[in-house]
Amino acid sequence: MRLWFRLFAFVVGTIFFWCCMEVDFLLHRRTPRIDLINKWVPRWAKTLLWFFGIRVEARGPHADQGEVFPGRDARGVGRIFVANHQSGVDIPVLLSVIAAHAISRHDLANWPLIGAGGRRIGTLFVDRESRRSGAAVLRQIADALAAGEGILMFPEGTAFPGNGVHEFKSGAFNAAQRSDAEIIPIGVAYGDPAAYYFKEPFLNHMKRIGSCRRLRVAVEFGTPLLPGAEGSLEMKDHARDVVESLVERAKQRLEAEA
C-alpha cells in the first residue's frame, strides 16, 4: 500500500507542480524562463522526496543557509555540478538543493510524464553508447552554460552501488574548460543500501526504494573548482579526489547521527 500511495502521489504531485509552473510562465512572460524553472523544480523535488520518505540533509555553501545552490556564478556563467552516482533518486535528491538541468539516460525520454516533463524543464537525455548523442549533448551543455544555466553531471558515467567513487570521465571537465565554468563538487551518501542501483531493471530498483519506510541522504558541497587553474585531465582527477572526500564526510555524518 505504501508503494502504490507514493506512486499515486508522485503522478498527482508532478502534474500539480507542472501546472503551477506553466501558469507562472503565462503570468510572468518577462521573467527569464530558467528562473521560473529553478523556482519550481526544487519545490517539486522536495515534495516528491517527502512523499517517498526521503530526508535530504545538505551541508556546505548555500545549503547551510537553507538556500538552493545557484546555477550561475557572479559572472553570469552557468556552473557544472559534479557528484558521485549511486541511485535512481540521485537526480531528485540533488535537484532539491541545486538549480541545474540534469543529464539523464535516453530511454527515460520516452516514459509517460517523466519524459515530457523532463524535456519541459530542460533535462538533457543522452545515449551513452552513441557518440553522436554524446556530441549533441555536449553542444547543449555549452549553450546552457553560456546562457547562465547550471548543469548536473555524474562523471562516473553510470551508477555504482556503495560509497566508493569510481574513475571520472573527462566530458564534464572538457566542457568546463571550454565554457570557463566553475565546477561544484558534491558528495552523496545514503543511510540504507536499499537505495543503491545494482544494475537491475530500473522499475525494480524504484519499487525497492518506494517500499522503504524512511531513507536518509547526506549531501556535502565542496569549494568551487575554478576553470583554467589546471588542465581538464588534472581537474578530472582532482575533482574525483574532492568528491571522494565529500562522500566520506557525508557517510561519517550519517553514521554519527544514526
C-alpha positions as CSV (number, residue, x, y, z in Angstrom):
1,M,0.0,0.0,0.0
2,R,2.9,2.4,0.8
3,L,4.4,1.9,-2.6
4,W,1.1,2.4,-4.5
5,F,0.2,5.5,-2.5
6,R,3.7,7.0,-3.2
7,L,3.4,6.3,-6.9
8,F,-0.1,7.9,-7.0
9,A,1.3,10.9,-5.0
10,F,4.2,11.2,-7.5
11,V,1.9,11.3,-10.5
12,V,-0.5,13.8,-8.9
13,G,2.3,15.9,-7.4
14,T,4.2,16.1,-10.7
15,I,1.1,17.2,-12.6
16,F,0.3,19.8,-10.0
17,F,3.7,21.4,-10.0
18,W,3.9,21.2,-13.8
19,C,0.6,23.1,-14.0
20,C,1.8,25.7,-11.5
21,M,5.0,26.2,-13.5
22,E,3.0,26.6,-16.7
23,V,0.7,29.2,-15.1
24,D,3.8,31.0,-13.8
25,F,5.2,31.1,-17.4
26,L,2.0,32.8,-18.6
27,L,1.8,35.3,-15.7
28,H,5.5,36.3,-15.8
29,R,6.3,36.3,-19.5
30,R,9.1,38.9,-19.0
31,T,10.9,36.8,-16.4
32,P,13.6,34.5,-17.8
33,R,12.1,31.1,-18.1
34,I,15.1,29.5,-16.4
35,D,14.4,31.5,-13.3
36,L,10.9,30.1,-13.1
37,I,12.1,26.6,-13.8
38,N,14.7,27.0,-11.0
39,K,11.8,28.2,-8.7
40,W,9.5,25.2,-9.3
41,V,11.9,22.2,-9.8
42,P,13.3,22.3,-6.3
43,R,9.8,22.6,-4.9
44,W,8.7,19.6,-6.9
45,A,11.8,17.6,-5.9
46,K,11.4,18.3,-2.2
47,T,7.7,17.3,-2.3
48,L,8.5,14.1,-4.2
49,L,11.2,13.2,-1.7
50,W,8.8,13.9,1.2
51,F,6.2,11.6,-0.3
52,F,8.8,8.8,-0.6
53,G,10.1,9.3,3.0
54,I,13.5,10.5,1.8
55,R,15.1,13.1,4.0
56,V,17.9,15.1,2.5
57,E,20.5,16.6,4.9
58,A,22.7,19.1,2.9
59,R,25.8,20.9,4.2
60,G,28.1,23.4,2.6
61,P,27.8,26.8,0.8
62,H,24.2,27.9,0.4
63,A,22.9,24.7,1.9
64,D,23.9,25.8,5.4
65,Q,21.6,28.9,4.9
66,G,18.8,26.7,3.6
67,E,19.2,28.0,0.1
68,V,19.3,26.3,-3.3
69,F,22.8,26.5,-4.7
70,P,22.6,29.0,-7.7
71,G,23.1,27.6,-11.1
72,R,25.2,30.6,-12.3
73,D,28.2,32.3,-10.8
74,A,28.9,36.0,-10.2
75,R,29.9,36.5,-13.9
76,G,26.6,35.0,-15.1
77,V,28.3,31.8,-16.4
78,G,26.5,28.5,-15.6
79,R,28.0,26.1,-13.1
80,I,28.7,22.4,-13.6
81,F,27.8,20.4,-10.6
82,V,29.6,17.0,-10.4
83,A,28.6,14.2,-8.0
84,N,29.0,10.5,-7.4
85,H,26.2,8.3,-8.7
86,Q,24.7,5.5,-6.7
87,S,20.9,5.6,-7.0
88,G,17.9,6.2,-9.2
89,V,16.9,9.0,-6.8
90,D,20.2,10.9,-7.1
91,I,18.7,13.3,-9.6
92,P,15.6,14.4,-7.4
93,V,17.9,14.5,-4.3
94,L,20.3,16.9,-6.0
95,L,17.6,18.9,-7.8
96,S,16.1,19.7,-4.4
97,V,19.3,21.6,-3.4
98,I,20.7,22.9,-6.7
99,A,19.5,25.0,-9.6
100,A,20.5,22.9,-12.6
101,H,19.5,20.9,-15.6
102,A,20.0,17.2,-15.1
103,I,21.5,14.8,-17.7
104,S,19.6,11.5,-17.8
105,R,19.6,8.2,-19.7
106,H,18.0,8.4,-23.1
107,D,15.3,5.8,-22.6
108,L,13.6,7.8,-19.9
109,A,12.8,10.4,-22.5
110,N,10.1,8.1,-23.8
111,W,8.5,7.4,-20.4
112,P,5.0,8.8,-19.8
113,L,5.0,12.0,-17.8
114,I,8.7,11.7,-16.9
115,G,9.9,12.2,-20.5
116,A,7.7,15.1,-21.4
117,G,8.1,16.8,-18.0
118,G,11.9,16.3,-18.2
119,R,12.1,17.9,-21.6
120,R,9.9,20.8,-20.4
121,I,12.4,21.7,-17.6
122,G,15.4,21.3,-19.8
123,T,16.6,17.8,-18.9
124,L,19.3,16.6,-21.3
125,F,18.8,13.0,-22.4
126,V,21.9,11.1,-23.6
127,D,22.5,7.7,-25.1
128,R,25.9,6.8,-23.6
129,E,26.5,4.2,-26.3
130,S,26.1,6.7,-29.1
131,R,28.9,9.2,-29.9
132,R,26.5,11.3,-31.9
133,S,24.2,11.6,-28.9
134,G,27.1,12.4,-26.7
135,A,28.4,15.1,-29.0
136,A,24.9,16.7,-29.3
137,V,24.5,16.8,-25.5
138,L,27.9,18.5,-25.2
139,R,26.8,21.2,-27.5
140,Q,23.6,21.7,-25.5
141,I,25.7,21.9,-22.3
142,A,27.9,24.6,-23.8
143,D,24.8,26.6,-24.8
144,A,23.2,26.2,-21.4
145,L,26.4,27.3,-19.6
146,A,26.8,30.3,-21.9
147,A,23.2,31.3,-21.0
148,G,23.9,31.1,-17.3
149,E,22.2,27.8,-16.6
150,G,23.6,25.1,-14.3
151,I,24.3,21.6,-15.4
152,L,24.3,18.5,-13.1
153,M,26.6,15.7,-14.3
154,F,27.7,12.3,-13.0
155,P,31.3,11.9,-14.3
156,E,31.4,8.2,-13.3
157,G,29.1,7.7,-16.3
158,T,26.8,5.3,-14.6
159,A,25.5,4.4,-11.1
160,F,27.6,2.1,-8.8
161,P,26.4,0.5,-5.5
162,G,28.2,1.6,-2.4
163,N,30.0,4.8,-1.4
164,G,33.2,4.2,-3.4
165,V,33.9,6.9,-6.1
166,H,35.0,5.4,-9.4
167,E,37.1,6.9,-12.1
168,F,35.7,10.1,-13.7
169,K,35.2,10.6,-17.4
170,S,36.5,13.8,-18.9
171,G,33.3,15.2,-20.5
172,A,32.3,17.5,-17.7
173,F,35.8,18.9,-17.3
174,N,36.3,19.5,-21.0
175,A,33.0,21.4,-21.0
176,A,34.2,23.4,-18.0
177,Q,37.4,24.4,-19.7
178,R,35.7,25.4,-23.0
179,S,33.0,27.4,-21.2
180,D,35.2,28.8,-18.4
181,A,32.6,27.3,-15.9
182,E,33.1,26.7,-12.3
183,I,33.0,23.0,-11.1
184,I,31.0,22.5,-7.9
185,P,31.9,19.1,-6.3
186,I,29.2,17.2,-4.4
187,G,29.4,14.1,-2.3
188,V,26.2,12.0,-1.7
189,A,25.8,9.1,0.8
190,Y,22.7,7.1,1.6
191,G,21.8,5.7,5.0
192,D,20.4,2.4,3.6
193,P,21.9,0.1,0.9
194,A,18.4,-0.3,-0.5
195,A,19.0,3.0,-2.3
196,Y,21.8,1.6,-4.4
197,Y,21.3,0.7,-8.0
198,F,22.5,-2.9,-8.6
199,K,22.4,-3.0,-12.5
200,E,18.8,-4.3,-12.3
201,P,15.6,-3.3,-14.1
202,F,15.1,0.3,-13.2
203,L,11.5,-0.3,-12.2
204,N,12.6,-3.0,-9.7
205,H,15.1,-0.5,-8.3
206,M,12.4,2.2,-7.8
207,K,10.0,-0.3,-6.3
208,R,12.5,-1.2,-3.6
209,I,13.1,2.5,-2.8
210,G,9.4,3.2,-2.8
211,S,8.9,0.4,-0.3
212,C,11.4,1.8,2.2
213,R,9.7,3.4,5.2
214,R,12.4,6.1,5.6
215,L,15.6,6.9,3.8
216,R,18.2,9.4,4.9
217,V,20.6,11.1,2.4
218,A,23.6,13.2,3.3
219,V,24.8,15.8,0.7
220,E,28.1,17.6,1.1
221,F,29.0,20.6,-1.1
222,G,32.7,21.4,-1.7
223,T,34.5,24.6,-2.6
224,P,34.1,25.6,-6.3
225,L,37.0,24.4,-8.5
226,L,37.9,27.3,-10.8
227,P,38.5,26.7,-14.6
228,G,41.8,27.4,-16.1
229,A,43.7,26.6,-12.9
230,E,44.7,23.2,-14.3
231,G,44.2,21.1,-17.4
232,S,41.0,19.1,-17.8
233,L,42.7,15.8,-17.1
234,E,44.3,17.2,-13.9
235,M,41.0,18.8,-12.9
236,K,39.2,15.5,-13.5
237,D,41.4,13.6,-11.1
238,H,41.4,16.5,-8.6
239,A,37.6,16.6,-8.7
240,R,37.3,12.9,-8.1
241,D,39.5,13.1,-5.0
242,V,37.4,16.0,-3.7
243,V,34.2,14.2,-4.3
244,E,35.6,11.1,-2.6
245,S,36.4,13.1,0.5
246,L,33.0,14.7,0.5
247,V,31.3,11.3,0.2
248,E,33.4,10.1,3.2
249,R,32.3,13.2,5.2
250,A,28.7,12.6,4.3
251,K,28.9,8.9,5.3
252,Q,30.5,9.8,8.6
253,R,27.7,12.3,9.3
254,L,25.1,9.6,8.7
255,E,26.9,7.1,11.0
256,A,27.3,9.7,13.7
257,E,23.7,10.7,13.7
258,A,22.3,7.1,13.3
